[in-house]
Amino acid sequence: MSDSEAKATLELITQKEKKNFWELTGKNTFRLGRGKTNEVVLPFSWVSRRHAMLQREGIGFFNIIDLGSSNGTLVNDRRIYTPTRLNNNDQVKVGDSILVFHQDTAEQTADENTEDDLEDATVAFLQTELVTILVCDIRSYTTLSEELGHKQISQLLSYWTRKVSSIVKKNNGQVDKFIGDAVMAVWKETPDCANILQALKTAVEVCVFSRKLGKKIPFLQRELNIGAALNTGEAVRGNMGEGGQREYTVVGDVVNVTFRLEDMTIPGEFDVIIGDYSFNHLPDASSCFKPRKYMVKGKTEEVKAHGCTFKDLYKYLKIMLAAK
């Protein structure tokens, strides 16, 4: 067995399920979540559809990354916001579920260069940057899925994700991931507020496209609406995996808060919610956004945020972008 295939497993110790033991072998990336497409499936209400990801590095160790889950991921009772290395017998807590990570470290034979290799891998794996995160989520998705059925909802999502990807790219952003009915996109910091304006412009364009989707897809008998949240802050960006199989992702508190804020959106009242940092870096933002404070999971203090309707945001962007 090679270093990269050193035996590792996850064991669920809190609930009695048909499967409570998973071998982490044969690939480098293992997703954990409620959805059936995950490699580690935990079918509980406190687990997000795509909750966390375990990533094997080339020299054999594993990192765990929270994927913007609703309830967060804890390692040895400490909530994680950045990729965190797992050691033998570490406990991973997801809501009421506790899993134990096992890895036979005796099989991970280290040569004299291992310490240098680990240091190089860590540098390649992590990069802290100031970024703007945008999350757009299709409203009433569960009801829509029941109405359309598996085949048609799959067709709808396939078309929606392709078009949303092109909208993000056109506005100089990068799609980090699609999580079921939601998209998470990222913009790097710019000297002015251009990245924040581009992210807001993307949200408006995704809204307009989604509402008109019924004209493109005959079986969609309702107007498709979205909620959106935007937040700016430091995040960890990294290439996870090996060689051409690397998966680029962004993790951190700014990501988690963005997903929490999106959950707070209210159709027709606060279609879009932005974080305080983003608000403070926009010109004349108070002409569009109204202040709010929210208690979000994982935070002991209220989070300052600001909301508006898509209609008001469209008017605001029309003025701001014309002035540039």
Contacts in CASP RR format, 6 or more apart in sequence:
PFRMAT RR
TARGET T0000
AUTHOR 0000-0000-0000
METHOD contacts of the structure
MODEL  1
MSDSEAKATLELITQKEKKNFWELTGKNTFRLGRGKTNEVVLPFSWVSRR
HAMLQREGIGFFNIIDLGSSNGTLVNDRRIYTPTRLNNNDQVKVGDSILV
FHQDTAEQTADENTEDDLEDATVAFLQTELVTILVCDIRSYTTLSEELGH
KQISQLLSYWTRKVSSIVKKNNGQVDKFIGDAVMAVWKETPDCANILQAL
KTAVEVCVFSRKLGKKIPFLQRELNIGAALNTGEAVRGNMGEGGQREYTV
VGDVVNVTFRLEDMTIPGEFDVIIGDYSFNHLPDASSCFKPRKYMVKGKT
EEVKAHGCTFKDLYKYLKIMLAAK
1 7 0 8 1.000
1 107 0 8 1.000
3 58 0 8 1.000
3 59 0 8 1.000
3 60 0 8 1.000
3 108 0 8 1.000
3 109 0 8 1.000
4 28 0 8 1.000
4 56 0 8 1.000
4 58 0 8 1.000
4 59 0 8 1.000
4 60 0 8 1.000
4 242 0 8 1.000
5 25 0 8 1.000
5 26 0 8 1.000
6 60 0 8 1.000
6 103 0 8 1.000
6 104 0 8 1.000
6 105 0 8 1.000
6 107 0 8 1.000
6 108 0 8 1.000
7 23 0 8 1.000
7 25 0 8 1.000
7 103 0 8 1.000
7 104 0 8 1.000
7 107 0 8 1.000
8 23 0 8 1.000
8 24 0 8 1.000
8 25 0 8 1.000
8 56 0 8 1.000
8 62 0 8 1.000
8 101 0 8 1.000
8 102 0 8 1.000
8 103 0 8 1.000
8 104 0 8 1.000
9 21 0 8 1.000
9 22 0 8 1.000
9 23 0 8 1.000
9 24 0 8 1.000
9 101 0 8 1.000
9 102 0 8 1.000
9 103 0 8 1.000
10 21 0 8 1.000
10 22 0 8 1.000
10 24 0 8 1.000
10 32 0 8 1.000
10 40 0 8 1.000
10 54 0 8 1.000
10 92 0 8 1.000
10 99 0 8 1.000
10 100 0 8 1.000
10 101 0 8 1.000
10 102 0 8 1.000
11 20 0 8 1.000
11 21 0 8 1.000
11 22 0 8 1.000
11 99 0 8 1.000
11 100 0 8 1.000
11 102 0 8 1.000
12 20 0 8 1.000
12 21 0 8 1.000
12 42 0 8 1.000
12 97 0 8 1.000
12 98 0 8 1.000
12 99 0 8 1.000
13 20 0 8 1.000
13 98 0 8 1.000
13 99 0 8 1.000
13 100 0 8 1.000
14 96 0 8 1.000
14 97 0 8 1.000
14 98 0 8 1.000
15 44 0 8 1.000
15 96 0 8 1.000
15 97 0 8 1.000
17 43 0 8 1.000
19 41 0 8 1.000
22 30 0 8 1.000
22 39 0 8 1.000
22 40 0 8 1.000
24 30 0 8 1.000
24 54 0 8 1.000
24 56 0 8 1.000
24 62 0 8 1.000
27 39 0 8 1.000
27 56 0 8 1.000
28 55 0 8 1.000
28 56 0 8 1.000
28 58 0 8 1.000
28 241 0 8 1.000
28 242 0 8 1.000
28 245 0 8 1.000
29 53 0 8 1.000
29 54 0 8 1.000
29 55 0 8 1.000
29 56 0 8 1.000
29 240 0 8 1.000
29 241 0 8 1.000
29 247 0 8 1.000
30 39 0 8 1.000
30 40 0 8 1.000
30 53 0 8 1.000
30 54 0 8 1.000
30 55 0 8 1.000
31 37 0 8 1.000
31 38 0 8 1.000
31 39 0 8 1.000
31 40 0 8 1.000
31 50 0 8 1.000
31 52 0 8 1.000
31 53 0 8 1.000
31 54 0 8 1.000
31 67 0 8 1.000
32 38 0 8 1.000
32 39 0 8 1.000
32 40 0 8 1.000
32 42 0 8 1.000
32 47 0 8 1.000
32 51 0 8 1.000
32 52 0 8 1.000
32 53 0 8 1.000
32 54 0 8 1.000
32 94 0 8 1.000
33 40 0 8 1.000
33 41 0 8 1.000
33 42 0 8 1.000
33 47 0 8 1.000
33 48 0 8 1.000
33 49 0 8 1.000
33 50 0 8 1.000
33 51 0 8 1.000
33 52 0 8 1.000
33 94 0 8 1.000
34 41 0 8 1.000
34 42 0 8 1.000
34 43 0 8 1.000
34 44 0 8 1.000
34 45 0 8 1.000
34 47 0 8 1.000
34 48 0 8 1.000
34 49 0 8 1.000
34 51 0 8 1.000
35 41 0 8 1.000
35 43 0 8 1.000
35 49 0 8 1.000
35 50 0 8 1.000
38 50 0 8 1.000
40 54 0 8 1.000
40 99 0 8 1.000
42 51 0 8 1.000
42 94 0 8 1.000
42 97 0 8 1.000
44 95 0 8 1.000
44 96 0 8 1.000
44 97 0 8 1.000
46 71 0 8 1.000
46 94 0 8 1.000
46 95 0 8 1.000
46 96 0 8 1.000
46 97 0 8 1.000
47 69 0 8 1.000
47 71 0 8 1.000
47 94 0 8 1.000
47 95 0 8 1.000
47 97 0 8 1.000
48 67 0 8 1.000
48 68 0 8 1.000
48 69 0 8 1.000
48 70 0 8 1.000
48 71 0 8 1.000
49 179 0 8 1.000
49 180 0 8 1.000
50 67 0 8 1.000
50 69 0 8 1.000
50 177 0 8 1.000
50 179 0 8 1.000
50 180 0 8 1.000
51 66 0 8 1.000
51 67 0 8 1.000
51 69 0 8 1.000
51 72 0 8 1.000
51 73 0 8 1.000
51 94 0 8 1.000
52 64 0 8 1.000
52 65 0 8 1.000
52 66 0 8 1.000
52 67 0 8 1.000
52 69 0 8 1.000
52 73 0 8 1.000
52 92 0 8 1.000
52 94 0 8 1.000
53 64 0 8 1.000
53 65 0 8 1.000
53 67 0 8 1.000
53 240 0 8 1.000
53 249 0 8 1.000
54 62 0 8 1.000
54 63 0 8 1.000
54 64 0 8 1.000
54 65 0 8 1.000
54 86 0 8 1.000
55 62 0 8 1.000
55 63 0 8 1.000
55 64 0 8 1.000
55 65 0 8 1.000
55 83 0 8 1.000
55 240 0 8 1.000
55 241 0 8 1.000
55 247 0 8 1.000
56 62 0 8 1.000
56 241 0 8 1.000
57 63 0 8 1.000
57 121 0 8 1.000
57 125 0 8 1.000
57 241 0 8 1.000
58 121 0 8 1.000
58 241 0 8 1.000
58 242 0 8 1.000
59 108 0 8 1.000
59 114 0 8 1.000
59 117 0 8 1.000
59 118 0 8 1.000
59 121 0 8 1.000
60 108 0 8 1.000
61 85 0 8 1.000
61 86 0 8 1.000
61 103 0 8 1.000
61 108 0 8 1.000
61 118 0 8 1.000
62 85 0 8 1.000
62 86 0 8 1.000
62 101 0 8 1.000
62 103 0 8 1.000
63 83 0 8 1.000
63 84 0 8 1.000
63 85 0 8 1.000
63 86 0 8 1.000
63 125 0 8 1.000
63 240 0 8 1.000
64 73 0 8 1.000
64 75 0 8 1.000
64 80 0 8 1.000
64 83 0 8 1.000
64 84 0 8 1.000
64 86 0 8 1.000
64 92 0 8 1.000
65 80 0 8 1.000
65 82 0 8 1.000
65 83 0 8 1.000
65 84 0 8 1.000
65 240 0 8 1.000
65 249 0 8 1.000
65 251 0 8 1.000
66 72 0 8 1.000
66 73 0 8 1.000
66 80 0 8 1.000
66 81 0 8 1.000
66 251 0 8 1.000
66 252 0 8 1.000
66 256 0 8 1.000
67 177 0 8 1.000
67 179 0 8 1.000
67 249 0 8 1.000
67 251 0 8 1.000
68 251 0 8 1.000
68 255 0 8 1.000
68 256 0 8 1.000
68 259 0 8 1.000
69 94 0 8 1.000
69 256 0 8 1.000
69 259 0 8 1.000
70 259 0 8 1.000
70 260 0 8 1.000
70 263 0 8 1.000
70 297 0 8 1.000
71 94 0 8 1.000
71 95 0 8 1.000
71 297 0 8 1.000
72 79 0 8 1.000
72 94 0 8 1.000
72 95 0 8 1.000
72 256 0 8 1.000
72 297 0 8 1.000
72 298 0 8 1.000
73 79 0 8 1.000
73 80 0 8 1.000
73 92 0 8 1.000
73 93 0 8 1.000
73 94 0 8 1.000
74 80 0 8 1.000
74 92 0 8 1.000
74 93 0 8 1.000
74 94 0 8 1.000
75 84 0 8 1.000
75 86 0 8 1.000
75 90 0 8 1.000
75 91 0 8 1.000
75 92 0 8 1.000
75 93 0 8 1.000
76 90 0 8 1.000
76 91 0 8 1.000
77 91 0 8 1.000
77 93 0 8 1.000
79 298 0 8 1.000
81 236 0 8 1.000
81 251 0 8 1.000
81 252 0 8 1.000
81 253 0 8 1.000
81 256 0 8 1.000
82 126 0 8 1.000
82 236 0 8 1.000
82 251 0 8 1.000
82 252 0 8 1.000
83 125 0 8 1.000
83 126 0 8 1.000
83 236 0 8 1.000
83 238 0 8 1.000
83 240 0 8 1.000
83 251 0 8 1.000
86 92 0 8 1.000
86 101 0 8 1.000
86 103 0 8 1.000
87 101 0 8 1.000
87 103 0 8 1.000
88 101 0 8 1.000
88 102 0 8 1.000
88 103 0 8 1.000
88 104 0 8 1.000
88 105 0 8 1.000
89 100 0 8 1.000
89 101 0 8 1.000
89 102 0 8 1.000
90 100 0 8 1.000
90 101 0 8 1.000
91 98 0 8 1.000
91 99 0 8 1.000
91 100 0 8 1.000
91 101 0 8 1.000
92 98 0 8 1.000
92 99 0 8 1.000
92 100 0 8 1.000
92 101 0 8 1.000
93 99 0 8 1.000
124 238 0 8 1.000
124 239 0 8 1.000
125 238 0 8 1.000
125 239 0 8 1.000
125 240 0 8 1.000
126 236 0 8 1.000
126 238 0 8 1.000
127 236 0 8 1.000
127 237 0 8 1.000
127 238 0 8 1.000
128 234 0 8 1.000
128 235 0 8 1.000
128 236 0 8 1.000
128 237 0 8 1.000
129 188 0 8 1.000
129 189 0 8 1.000
129 234 0 8 1.000
129 235 0 8 1.000
129 237 0 8 1.000
130 188 0 8 1.000
130 189 0 8 1.000
130 232 0 8 1.000
130 233 0 8 1.000
130 234 0 8 1.000
130 235 0 8 1.000
131 186 0 8 1.000
131 187 0 8 1.000
131 188 0 8 1.000
131 189 0 8 1.000
131 232 0 8 1.000
131 233 0 8 1.000
131 234 0 8 1.000
131 235 0 8 1.000
131 237 0 8 1.000
131 250 0 8 1.000
131 254 0 8 1.000
132 186 0 8 1.000
132 187 0 8 1.000
132 189 0 8 1.000
132 195 0 8 1.000
132 196 0 8 1.000
132 199 0 8 1.000
132 230 0 8 1.000
132 231 0 8 1.000
132 232 0 8 1.000
132 233 0 8 1.000
132 278 0 8 1.000
133 184 0 8 1.000
133 185 0 8 1.000
133 186 0 8 1.000
133 230 0 8 1.000
133 231 0 8 1.000
133 232 0 8 1.000
133 233 0 8 1.000
133 235 0 8 1.000
133 250 0 8 1.000
133 254 0 8 1.000
133 255 0 8 1.000
133 258 0 8 1.000
134 168 0 8 1.000
134 183 0 8 1.000
134 184 0 8 1.000
134 185 0 8 1.000
134 186 0 8 1.000
134 187 0 8 1.000
134 199 0 8 1.000
134 202 0 8 1.000
134 203 0 8 1.000
134 228 0 8 1.000
134 229 0 8 1.000
134 230 0 8 1.000
134 258 0 8 1.000
135 182 0 8 1.000
135 183 0 8 1.000
135 184 0 8 1.000
135 185 0 8 1.000
135 228 0 8 1.000
135 229 0 8 1.000
135 230 0 8 1.000
135 258 0 8 1.000
135 259 0 8 1.000
135 261 0 8 1.000
135 262 0 8 1.000
136 164 0 8 1.000
136 182 0 8 1.000
136 183 0 8 1.000
136 185 0 8 1.000
136 203 0 8 1.000
136 206 0 8 1.000
136 207 0 8 1.000
136 226 0 8 1.000
136 227 0 8 1.000
136 228 0 8 1.000
136 262 0 8 1.000
137 181 0 8 1.000
137 182 0 8 1.000
137 226 0 8 1.000
137 227 0 8 1.000
137 228 0 8 1.000
137 262 0 8 1.000
138 144 0 8 1.000
138 160 0 8 1.000
138 181 0 8 1.000
138 182 0 8 1.000
138 210 0 8 1.000
138 224 0 8 1.000
138 225 0 8 1.000
138 226 0 8 1.000
139 224 0 8 1.000
139 225 0 8 1.000
139 226 0 8 1.000
139 227 0 8 1.000
139 267 0 8 1.000
140 225 0 8 1.000
141 180 0 8 1.000
141 181 0 8 1.000
144 153 0 8 1.000
144 156 0 8 1.000
144 222 0 8 1.000
144 224 0 8 1.000
145 153 0 8 1.000
147 221 0 8 1.000
148 156 0 8 1.000
148 219 0 8 1.000
148 220 0 8 1.000
152 219 0 8 1.000
155 217 0 8 1.000
156 213 0 8 1.000
156 217 0 8 1.000
156 220 0 8 1.000
157 180 0 8 1.000
157 181 0 8 1.000
159 213 0 8 1.000
159 216 0 8 1.000
159 217 0 8 1.000
160 210 0 8 1.000
160 213 0 8 1.000
160 224 0 8 1.000
161 178 0 8 1.000
161 183 0 8 1.000
163 209 0 8 1.000
164 175 0 8 1.000
164 183 0 8 1.000
164 206 0 8 1.000
164 209 0 8 1.000
165 175 0 8 1.000
165 183 0 8 1.000
167 202 0 8 1.000
167 205 0 8 1.000
167 206 0 8 1.000
167 209 0 8 1.000
168 174 0 8 1.000
168 175 0 8 1.000
168 183 0 8 1.000
168 185 0 8 1.000
168 202 0 8 1.000
169 175 0 8 1.000
171 198 0 8 1.000
171 199 0 8 1.000
171 201 0 8 1.000
171 202 0 8 1.000
171 205 0 8 1.000
172 187 0 8 1.000
172 195 0 8 1.000
172 198 0 8 1.000
173 185 0 8 1.000
173 186 0 8 1.000
173 187 0 8 1.000
173 198 0 8 1.000
173 199 0 8 1.000
173 202 0 8 1.000
174 185 0 8 1.000
174 186 0 8 1.000
174 187 0 8 1.000
175 183 0 8 1.000
175 184 0 8 1.000
175 185 0 8 1.000
176 184 0 8 1.000
176 185 0 8 1.000
176 186 0 8 1.000
176 248 0 8 1.000
176 249 0 8 1.000
176 250 0 8 1.000
177 183 0 8 1.000
177 184 0 8 1.000
177 249 0 8 1.000
178 184 0 8 1.000
182 262 0 8 1.000
183 206 0 8 1.000
184 250 0 8 1.000
184 255 0 8 1.000
184 258 0 8 1.000
184 259 0 8 1.000
185 199 0 8 1.000
185 202 0 8 1.000
186 235 0 8 1.000
186 237 0 8 1.000
186 250 0 8 1.000
187 195 0 8 1.000
187 196 0 8 1.000
187 198 0 8 1.000
187 199 0 8 1.000
188 195 0 8 1.000
189 195 0 8 1.000
189 232 0 8 1.000
193 281 0 8 1.000
193 282 0 8 1.000
193 283 0 8 1.000
194 324 0 8 1.000
196 230 0 8 1.000
196 232 0 8 1.000
196 278 0 8 1.000
196 281 0 8 1.000
196 282 0 8 1.000
197 282 0 8 1.000
197 317 0 8 1.000
197 320 0 8 1.000
197 321 0 8 1.000
197 324 0 8 1.000
199 230 0 8 1.000
200 230 0 8 1.000
200 272 0 8 1.000
200 274 0 8 1.000
200 313 0 8 1.000
200 317 0 8 1.000
201 317 0 8 1.000
201 321 0 8 1.000
203 228 0 8 1.000
203 230 0 8 1.000
203 272 0 8 1.000
203 310 0 8 1.000
203 313 0 8 1.000
204 310 0 8 1.000
204 313 0 8 1.000
204 314 0 8 1.000
204 317 0 8 1.000
206 226 0 8 1.000
206 228 0 8 1.000
207 225 0 8 1.000
207 226 0 8 1.000
207 227 0 8 1.000
207 228 0 8 1.000
207 271 0 8 1.000
207 310 0 8 1.000
210 224 0 8 1.000
210 225 0 8 1.000
210 226 0 8 1.000
211 223 0 8 1.000
211 224 0 8 1.000
211 225 0 8 1.000
213 220 0 8 1.000
213 224 0 8 1.000
214 220 0 8 1.000
214 221 0 8 1.000
214 223 0 8 1.000
214 224 0 8 1.000
225 267 0 8 1.000
226 271 0 8 1.000
227 262 0 8 1.000
227 265 0 8 1.000
227 267 0 8 1.000
227 271 0 8 1.000
227 272 0 8 1.000
228 262 0 8 1.000
228 265 0 8 1.000
228 271 0 8 1.000
228 272 0 8 1.000
228 273 0 8 1.000
229 258 0 8 1.000
229 259 0 8 1.000
229 261 0 8 1.000
229 262 0 8 1.000
229 264 0 8 1.000
229 265 0 8 1.000
229 272 0 8 1.000
229 273 0 8 1.000
229 274 0 8 1.000
229 275 0 8 1.000
230 258 0 8 1.000
230 272 0 8 1.000
230 273 0 8 1.000
230 274 0 8 1.000
230 275 0 8 1.000
230 278 0 8 1.000
231 254 0 8 1.000
231 257 0 8 1.000
231 258 0 8 1.000
231 261 0 8 1.000
231 274 0 8 1.000
231 275 0 8 1.000
231 277 0 8 1.000
231 278 0 8 1.000
232 254 0 8 1.000
232 275 0 8 1.000
232 277 0 8 1.000
232 278 0 8 1.000
232 281 0 8 1.000
233 254 0 8 1.000
233 277 0 8 1.000
234 252 0 8 1.000
234 254 0 8 1.000
235 250 0 8 1.000
235 251 0 8 1.000
235 252 0 8 1.000
235 254 0 8 1.000
235 255 0 8 1.000
236 250 0 8 1.000
236 251 0 8 1.000
236 252 0 8 1.000
237 248 0 8 1.000
237 249 0 8 1.000
237 250 0 8 1.000
238 248 0 8 1.000
238 249 0 8 1.000
238 250 0 8 1.000
239 246 0 8 1.000
239 247 0 8 1.000
239 248 0 8 1.000
240 246 0 8 1.000
240 247 0 8 1.000
240 248 0 8 1.000
240 249 0 8 1.000
241 247 0 8 1.000
256 298 0 8 1.000
257 275 0 8 1.000
257 296 0 8 1.000
257 299 0 8 1.000
257 303 0 8 1.000
260 294 0 8 1.000
260 296 0 8 1.000
260 297 0 8 1.000
260 303 0 8 1.000
261 273 0 8 1.000
261 274 0 8 1.000
261 275 0 8 1.000
261 294 0 8 1.000
261 296 0 8 1.000
261 303 0 8 1.000
261 305 0 8 1.000
262 273 0 8 1.000
264 270 0 8 1.000
264 273 0 8 1.000
264 292 0 8 1.000
264 294 0 8 1.000
264 296 0 8 1.000
264 305 0 8 1.000
265 271 0 8 1.000
265 272 0 8 1.000
265 273 0 8 1.000
268 309 0 8 1.000
268 310 0 8 1.000
269 309 0 8 1.000
270 290 0 8 1.000
270 292 0 8 1.000
270 307 0 8 1.000
270 308 0 8 1.000
270 309 0 8 1.000
271 308 0 8 1.000
271 309 0 8 1.000
271 310 0 8 1.000
271 313 0 8 1.000
272 307 0 8 1.000
272 308 0 8 1.000
272 309 0 8 1.000
272 310 0 8 1.000
272 313 0 8 1.000
273 292 0 8 1.000
273 305 0 8 1.000
273 306 0 8 1.000
273 307 0 8 1.000
274 289 0 8 1.000
274 305 0 8 1.000
274 306 0 8 1.000
274 307 0 8 1.000
275 303 0 8 1.000
275 304 0 8 1.000
275 305 0 8 1.000
275 306 0 8 1.000
276 303 0 8 1.000
276 304 0 8 1.000
276 305 0 8 1.000
276 306 0 8 1.000
279 285 0 8 1.000
279 289 0 8 1.000
279 305 0 8 1.000
279 306 0 8 1.000
282 320 0 8 1.000
283 320 0 8 1.000
284 320 0 8 1.000
285 306 0 8 1.000
287 316 0 8 1.000
288 308 0 8 1.000
288 312 0 8 1.000
288 313 0 8 1.000
288 315 0 8 1.000
288 316 0 8 1.000
289 306 0 8 1.000
289 307 0 8 1.000
289 308 0 8 1.000
290 306 0 8 1.000
290 307 0 8 1.000
290 308 0 8 1.000
291 304 0 8 1.000
291 305 0 8 1.000
291 306 0 8 1.000
292 304 0 8 1.000
292 305 0 8 1.000
292 306 0 8 1.000
292 307 0 8 1.000
293 302 0 8 1.000
293 303 0 8 1.000
293 304 0 8 1.000
293 305 0 8 1.000
294 302 0 8 1.000
294 303 0 8 1.000
294 305 0 8 1.000
295 302 0 8 1.000
295 303 0 8 1.000
296 303 0 8 1.000
308 316 0 8 1.000
END
